[in-house]
């Protein structure tokens, strides 16, 4: 049974107000985010699709995947998307000591910096001080340390649930189009596990909201 809501309740946002759940705006803007890549073929498919819609997104990358697939990571940057840190090995924050957790984040930052240093790109487009905790799990102590290090901790307003086997492709789509609104931060995954549902839903999400005058932008740093 799943106890996580598709749309984050307002009360939860107030309780954890030091984290970013959405972006207040009067414009028709949505913020697509993709966790767990870069992943061969899947991330590249995602980038190809985003380009068709002139859409920008934020990719929360796992450090280990960056190091294994630097050419895909560098393509994300070159095409003007924002980069976020998603730890090095995707640990569960509630089961990981603060020092070990923050070491994962720092290690990933080194991978990010080493892979972008030779890319001709404006630093303000990279979003390299954005962080999203794997599974949404982060302790108060971990959050405090990371904020002191200059990270903006990005959560979400809407979950597609593309990683969940019990969710159908159509349910994944409806999760997004029924709940997203101006300023929503939406979570998809450019991972093998989520690919079937994500690749079904994402084109339809882009169509649906583009037809209604929405733009897709990077999360600002």
N, C-alpha and C positions, 0 to 999 in steps of 0.2 A: 504494500500500500504506500502511496506517495503522499507525504504531508507537506510538501513544498508547493505553494500556490504559483499559478502561472504568472499572476501579477502581484508584485510585492505590496503588501498592505501599507497604507499610510502610517499606521502606528509603528510598524517596524522601521520605517524610514526615520521617524522622529526619535525612536529609541537609539538608533545608530546613526545619528545625524552627522557624525564626522566622516562618514563614508558617502560616496556619490552614488545615488540611485537613479537619478534622471537629471536632465538639464532644463532649467526653466527657460522657456522661450515663448514668444507670441507668434513665431514663424512656423510654417509647416515643415519641420525638420525632424528626422529620425536618426538614431545613432545605432547602426548595425555593428555588432562585435562578434568576433570569431575566436574561440578558445582552442588551445591544445596543439596548434600547428607549429611550424609549417609541416605539412604532410604531402608527400609526392602525389601528383595527379589531383588530389582533392583541393588543396590550396590553390593550385594553378587553375583548376576549373572555376573556382570561386573568383579569382582575380579576372579571368576572362569575362565572366558574367557581369561583374561589377563595372568593368570597362564599358560594356554595351550600354549601360544605363548612366554613365558618367557619375557613378556613385562612389563615395569614399566610405571607408570603414576603419575600424580599429581592430588589430589582430593581437590578441594576448598570447604570446608565444612561450613555449616551454624551452628552456635553455638547451637541453639535450637535443631537441629537434632542430634548433638553430644551428648547433654545431654539426649535426649530421647532414643538414640540407641548407647550407649557407646561400646557395644560388637562389633558392626559393625565397628565403628571408630577404635577400637583397632586392629581389623583384618587388616584394611588398613595399619596401621603402621607396624604390625608384618610381613606383606608380602612384605615390602620393598618399598612401594610407598611413595611419598612425600605428605605432608599435607600443604594446604594453608587455609588462613582465608577468609571467605566470608560473614562476619558480623554475627550478632546473629539472626536477624529477616528479613534479605533481604530488607532493605529500599532502596528507590531511592535517590541517593546522591544529585541530583539537587534539591530535595524537602526537604532535611533534613539539619538542622543546623549542623555546623562543630562539636561542642561539643557533640551533641547527636550521630552523625555518628561515631565519634572516640570512644565514650563510647561503642557502639555496637562492634567495633573491639576489644577493650580491654577486654570486657566481653567474647568474643569468645576465645581470647588468654588464659584466665583463664581456660576455658573448655578444650582447647587443652592440656595445661600443666598438668592439673589435671588428664587427661585421659592417658597421656603417661608416667607419672612419675614412674609407676611400670612396664613398658614394657622394656624388655631387648633389646634395639635397639640403634644403633649409632645415635647420635643427628644430624650428618650431613646428614642423609638420610631422615630426617623428613620434611625439608623445612618449618619449622614452622614460619619463618619470611616472608613468601610469602603472598601477599594479592591480591585478585581480587575483584573489586567493582561490586556489583550486577547491572545488566543491562548495565555494562560498564560506569555507571554514577558516576563521582567523580569530585568535584570542585577543583580548584587550591589550595584553603585554606586547604581542607581536605587532598589532596595529600601531601602538604608541612608538615602538622602535622604528617602524617603517616610515611613519609620518615625520619623525625627527630626521630621518635620512632624506627627506624631501619627496617621498612618494605620495601621490594622490591615489587613494584606494577606491577603485571603481567596482561597484556591484551591478545591480540591474533593476529595471522596471518590469521587463517582460522576459520570461523564459519560453523558448520554443519547445523545449523537451525533446529535441531531436536525438539526443543520446539514449533515450529510454525505449527499450524494445517493446514495451507494452503500449506505446503511443503509436497510432497509425500515422501515415504520411499526411492524410487530410486533417487529422487532429493537430498535428504539428503546425500546419498552415493556419488553421483556425485559432490556435493559441495566440498567434501573432496578430492577425488582422482583426480579431475581436477585442484585443486588449491594448494594442499600441495606440498612442496618441502623441501629440506634439511633445517633443523633448524626451520621448521614451528611449532608454538604453535597452536594446534587444540582444539576447544571447543566442547565437548559433554556435556550432562546433565544426571546424574544418578537420575532422578526425575520421578514421575508418569506421568506427562504431556508429557515428551519427550520419554518415554520408548519404545513405539512401533517403532518409527523411529530410535532411537539409537540402539535398539536390532536387527534391520534389517541391519543397516549400519556398525556397529562396527566390526562384524566378517569379513565382506567383505573388510573393510579397512585394518584390520590386515592381511588378506590373500594377498591382492593386493600388499601392500608394503613389506611384508615379502618375497614374491616371487621375489621382485626386490632388495633384499639385504639390506633393511632398518632395523634398530633397533628402539625400542621405549624406551625412557629413561625419568627419572624424570627431572623436571626443577631444575637446580642447585641453591642452596641458595646463 
